[in-house]
Amino acid sequence: MSSKSGCLHQRWRWVGILVAFMMAGCGQGELGGGGIEIPNGVELQVTVSGARSLEGVQVRLLARDSWAQRWTEGRPVVLDSARTDPSGQVRFSVRTDEGYWVEALDGGVGGRLNVDAPGERTLNLSPLSALEGTIDSPQRSGVLVRLWGSTRTVRTDSLGMFRFDSLPQGRWSLVGHGDALRRIASIGRLDVGGQQLVASGLRLDTAGLLLDDFADSNSIWALDGQFGNGGYWWVSSKAPLQDVFGVDGAWQSITGAVGQRRISVRADLGNMLQPWANVGLNFGSTTSVLPDFSKAKSVRVRLRGQGTWMARLAERKGEDLITWDRPLPVGSDWTEIVLPIETFVGPEASFSSRARWIRELVFQTQESGTLEISRVWVDGLALSDWGR
């Protein structure tokens, strides 16, 4: 077996563990607002607590993974709604291939849940709060700001200021829509508590999509898993399967002060017969809603390291993964590397010839070496490129 096929085989085994650990690929249904038949529908039961009266509380089911695409296409993001019964419960039929939000409001209290799987959940209501902020970017005025996974939208004034009132407490992700049609960008993530939150210095950039700068506040991976169970992973052909999340894992290797954080990995492959090691970003499971990279212009990476590395895009095609590869230049000094999409070589003549649902962005080596990455983004891609 070649090292490439061995890598894919090992990764499929790893994905099995990821699914077991994280329940990837479960999700929401579309009733009422969506009007799409639910295949193999299963039930989500929500029990509301903290309300003035358990009965009659309005509860809404909202799209999560396909939220951005629905917004840009003018389709409903509220999939269903219902009022609680005398015991405070409400039930929704849901799909198993997408995540969703559940939101409830009752007078001056409210709450929301970010849910990946069907089953039973409790939604605790607490006093509502407020959020105001300022956009500091070339386009300040008239930016359409929206809270991810909600129907709340405001536009910035001439000074770039905006405000949301009557928000359930919790972690909210902000996205923005500038002058360019369909270009939705991540603005940041904020924790709204019992007191009004004021945020400044937020930026809107619809030219590209920041995947991660490890700041834990303004990247796609900080948006509370709205694309399923994506995240970083690290595995090598010499690692025992149970040690995928062990001491060599990238989960433990995101280090540095604020503004200088990075992911660091070291591959010590020795004299193995078929050595390889990967570090990468997983956009979700086999059934997750994945991004379409066909509009992407390039992948940009700020990195340093040593050894011989390769960049790989793993595309989901049916039940299989097909790969698109290209060399990854690595040097000892921090450098921003631009990887044009059309330089990735795969099984077809042109990467951009059709929709490309990308499940993994991988950095791989077949030799001993090191790799540090402080920033990853994709030019030409927007949040609205996640959809069915």
C-alpha positions in Angstrom: 0.0 0.0 0.0 1.4 3.4 -0.9 2.1 6.0 1.7 -0.7 8.2 0.2 -3.3 5.4 0.4 -2.0 4.4 3.8 -2.5 8.0 5.0 -6.1 8.0 3.8 -6.7 4.6 5.4 -5.3 5.8 8.7 -7.3 9.0 8.5 -10.6 7.1 7.9 -9.8 5.1 11.0 -9.2 8.3 12.8 -12.4 9.8 11.6 -14.2 6.9 13.1 -12.8 7.9 16.5 -13.7 11.6 15.8 -17.3 10.6 15.2 -17.4 8.5 18.3 -16.0 11.3 20.4 -17.8 14.3 19.0 -21.1 12.9 17.5 -20.3 14.6 14.2 -22.9 15.1 11.5 -26.1 15.2 13.5 -28.6 17.9 13.1 -31.7 19.7 12.2 -34.9 19.4 10.4 -37.0 21.7 8.3 -40.6 22.1 9.0 -43.0 25.0 8.5 -40.3 27.6 7.7 -38.2 25.4 5.4 -40.8 23.2 3.8 -38.3 20.4 3.0 -39.2 16.8 3.7 -37.2 15.3 6.6 -35.4 12.1 5.6 -35.2 9.6 8.5 -36.6 12.3 10.8 -35.8 11.9 14.5 -37.0 13.9 17.5 -35.5 16.7 19.5 -37.2 17.2 22.9 -36.5 20.5 24.6 -37.5 21.3 28.2 -37.7 25.0 29.1 -36.9 26.1 32.6 -36.7 29.5 34.3 -39.8 30.9 32.6 -42.7 32.7 34.4 -45.0 29.9 33.2 -43.7 26.6 31.8 -46.6 26.4 29.4 -46.9 28.5 26.3 -43.3 29.6 25.9 -42.4 30.3 22.2 -39.5 28.1 21.1 -37.9 28.3 17.6 -35.7 25.9 15.7 -33.1 27.7 13.5 -30.7 26.6 10.8 -27.0 26.5 11.8 -24.8 24.9 9.1 -26.8 26.2 6.2 -27.6 29.5 7.8 -25.3 31.7 5.7 -26.5 30.2 2.4 -30.1 30.5 3.4 -29.6 34.2 4.3 -27.9 35.0 1.0 -30.6 33.2 -1.0 -33.5 34.7 0.9 -34.7 31.4 2.3 -36.1 31.1 5.9 -33.6 30.5 8.6 -36.3 29.6 11.1 -37.1 26.0 10.4 -39.9 25.4 12.9 -41.5 26.9 16.0 -43.9 25.7 18.7 -45.1 26.6 22.2 -44.3 24.5 25.2 -46.9 22.2 26.8 -47.9 22.3 30.5 -44.7 20.5 31.5 -42.5 23.0 29.6 -41.7 20.7 26.8 -41.7 21.1 23.0 -40.7 18.6 20.3 -39.3 19.0 16.8 -38.6 16.5 14.1 -35.1 17.1 12.9 -32.6 16.0 10.3 -29.5 14.0 11.1 -27.1 15.8 8.7 -26.9 19.3 10.1 -26.7 21.2 13.4 -29.2 23.8 14.6 -29.9 26.4 17.3 -32.9 26.4 19.6 -34.1 29.8 21.0 -36.8 30.8 23.4 -38.0 34.2 24.7 -40.5 34.9 27.4 -40.9 38.5 28.4 -37.7 39.7 29.9 -35.9 36.3 29.9 -34.6 34.1 27.1 -32.0 31.5 26.2 -30.6 29.5 23.2 -28.9 26.2 22.6 -26.3 25.1 20.0 -27.2 21.5 19.4 -25.5 18.9 17.2 -27.7 15.8 17.8 -31.3 14.8 18.4 -32.3 13.8 21.9 -33.4 15.6 25.0 -32.1 19.0 26.0 -32.9 21.6 28.7 -33.0 25.3 27.8 -32.6 27.5 30.8 -33.9 31.1 30.5 -32.1 34.0 32.1 -32.5 37.9 32.0 -32.0 39.4 28.5 -29.0 41.7 27.8 -27.7 44.0 25.1 -24.7 44.3 22.8 -23.3 47.4 21.0 -20.2 47.6 19.0 -18.1 49.5 16.4 -16.9 48.3 13.0 -13.3 49.5 12.3 -12.8 48.7 8.6 -12.6 50.5 5.2 -16.4 50.1 5.0 -17.8 51.4 8.3 -21.2 52.9 7.3 -24.1 50.7 6.2 -22.6 47.3 7.1 -25.3 44.8 7.6 -24.4 43.1 10.9 -26.1 39.9 11.9 -26.0 37.5 14.8 -25.1 34.1 13.5 -28.0 31.6 13.8 -30.6 34.3 14.4 -33.0 36.6 12.6 -31.5 39.7 14.3 -30.0 42.2 11.8 -28.8 45.9 12.2 -26.9 48.3 10.0 -24.0 50.4 11.2 -24.4 54.2 11.3 -22.0 56.7 9.8 -19.5 56.1 12.6 -19.7 52.3 12.2 -21.7 51.8 15.3 -24.5 49.2 15.9 -26.6 47.8 18.7 -28.7 44.8 19.6 -31.2 44.8 22.5 -33.0 41.9 24.3 -30.4 39.3 23.6 -30.3 35.9 25.4 -27.1 35.6 27.4 -24.4 33.4 26.0 -21.8 33.3 23.2 -22.7 35.1 20.0 -20.9 35.1 16.7 -21.1 38.3 14.6 -21.0 38.2 10.8 -21.1 41.1 8.4 -22.5 41.7 4.9 -20.7 44.5 3.0 -21.4 46.1 -0.4 -20.4 42.9 -2.3 -23.5 40.8 -2.9 -23.4 37.4 -1.2 -20.1 38.1 0.5 -20.5 37.2 4.2 -17.5 37.5 6.5 -16.8 36.6 10.1 -16.5 39.6 12.4 -15.9 37.9 15.7 -17.3 36.1 18.7 -18.5 37.8 21.9 -19.8 36.6 25.3 -22.9 38.4 26.3 -23.6 38.3 30.0 -26.0 39.9 32.4 -24.6 43.4 31.7 -24.6 45.2 28.4 -21.5 44.4 26.3 -19.6 47.1 24.4 -17.2 45.8 21.7 -14.9 48.0 19.5 -12.3 47.5 16.8 -14.3 44.8 15.0 -13.4 44.4 11.3 -15.2 43.3 8.2 -13.2 41.8 5.4 -15.2 40.1 2.6 -12.2 39.6 0.3 -11.2 36.3 1.9 -12.2 34.1 4.8 -10.0 33.8 7.8 -10.0 30.2 8.9 -7.8 30.7 12.0 -5.3 33.0 13.6 -5.6 31.1 17.0 -6.8 34.3 18.7 -9.9 32.4 20.0 -12.2 35.3 19.2 -12.3 36.2 15.5 -11.9 33.1 13.4 -14.2 30.6 11.7 -13.2 28.0 14.3 -14.3 30.3 17.1 -17.9 30.3 15.9 -19.1 27.6 18.3 -18.9 24.8 15.8 -21.5 26.1 13.4 -20.1 23.9 10.6 -20.4 20.7 12.6 -17.6 19.3 14.6 -14.7 20.9 12.7 -11.3 21.6 14.3 -7.6 20.8 14.3 -6.3 17.3 14.4 -2.9 15.7 14.4 -2.0 12.1 13.6 1.0 10.1 12.3 1.4 6.6 10.9 3.5 5.6 14.0 1.0 6.7 16.6 -1.1 4.1 18.3 -4.7 4.6 17.4 -5.8 5.4 20.9 -3.1 8.1 21.1 -4.6 10.3 18.3 -5.6 12.8 21.0 -2.5 12.1 23.1 0.5 14.2 24.1 1.6 14.8 20.5 -1.8 16.1 19.5 -2.2 19.5 18.0 -4.9 20.1 20.6 -2.2 20.6 23.1 0.1 22.5 20.8 -1.7 25.8 20.3 0.6 28.2 22.2 1.8 31.8 22.4 0.7 35.1 23.8 -2.4 36.9 22.5 -1.6 38.1 19.0 1.2 35.6 18.6 -0.5 32.3 19.0 0.3 29.4 16.7 -0.1 25.7 16.2 3.2 23.8 16.4 3.8 20.2 15.5 7.0 18.0 15.3 7.2 14.8 13.2 9.9 12.4 14.3 9.4 9.5 11.9 12.7 7.8 12.2 13.3 4.8 10.0 9.7 3.8 9.5 9.0 1.8 6.4 6.1 4.1 5.2 6.3 7.2 7.4 3.8 10.1 7.2 2.3 12.7 9.5 -0.6 15.1 9.1 -1.8 18.2 10.8 -4.9 19.8 9.5 -8.4 21.3 9.7 -11.4 19.1 9.6 -14.5 20.9 8.4 -16.9 18.2 9.5 -18.0 14.6 9.1 -19.1 12.6 6.0 -22.7 13.9 6.6 -21.9 17.5 7.6 -22.6 20.6 5.5 -19.2 21.4 4.0 -17.7 24.5 2.2 -17.7 24.7 -1.6 -14.1 25.7 -2.5 -14.8 26.1 -6.2 -14.8 29.9 -5.9 -11.6 30.0 -3.8 -8.7 31.7 -5.5 -5.9 30.7 -3.1 -5.0 29.3 0.3 -2.7 31.6 2.3 -0.6 30.3 5.2 1.8 32.2 7.5 4.3 29.5 8.7 7.8 28.5 9.4 9.5 25.1 9.9 11.8 22.6 8.4 11.5 19.5 6.3 9.5 18.7 3.2 5.8 19.3 3.5 2.7 19.1 1.2 -0.6 20.9 1.3 -3.7 18.8 0.6 -7.4 19.5 0.0 -9.5 16.5 0.7 -12.8 16.6 -1.2 -15.9 14.7 -0.3 -17.3 12.9 -3.4 -20.2 10.7 -2.4 -18.9 8.4 0.3 -15.3 8.8 -0.7 -12.5 11.4 -0.3 -10.4 12.5 -3.3 -7.3 14.6 -2.8 -5.8 17.6 -4.4 -2.1 18.2 -3.5 0.8 20.6 -4.0 4.2 21.3 -2.4 4.2 23.5 0.7 7.3 25.7 0.8 8.8 25.8 4.3 11.7 27.9 5.7 13.1 28.8 9.1 11.7 32.3 9.1 8.1 33.3 9.4 6.7 33.7 5.8 3.3 34.2 4.3 2.9 31.5 1.6 0.2 31.9 -1.2 -1.0 28.6 -2.7 -3.1 29.3 -5.8 -6.0 26.9 -6.0 -5.3 25.9 -9.6 -1.8 24.7 -8.6 -3.4 21.8 -6.5 -3.1 18.6 -8.6 -5.9 16.1 -8.4 -7.8 13.5 -10.4 -9.4 16.1 -12.7 -7.9 18.7 -15.0 -9.3 21.7 -13.2 -10.2 22.2 -9.6 -12.7 25.0 -10.4 -14.7 23.1 -13.0 -17.5 22.2 -10.5 -18.5 22.4 -6.9 -15.8 21.1 -4.6 -17.1 20.1 -1.1 -13.9 20.2 1.0 -13.8 18.3 4.2 -10.1 18.7 5.2 -7.3 21.1 4.7 -4.2 19.1 5.5 -0.4 19.7 5.8 1.5 16.5 5.4 5.0 15.2 5.6 6.7 11.9 4.9 9.9 12.9 6.7 10.9 14.1 10.1 10.5 17.9 10.5 8.6 20.7 12.2 5.8 23.0 11.2 4.4 26.1 12.9 1.3 27.9 11.5 0.1 31.2 12.9 -2.6 32.1 10.3 -4.7 30.3 7.7 -7.2 32.0 5.3 -8.7 31.4 1.9 -9.0 34.2 -0.7 -12.3 34.3 -2.6 -14.2 32.2 -0.1 -17.0 33.5 2.2 -19.2 32.1 4.9 -22.0 31.9 2.3 -20.1 29.1 0.5 -21.2 26.7 3.2 -24.5 25.2 2.1 -26.2 22.2 0.5 
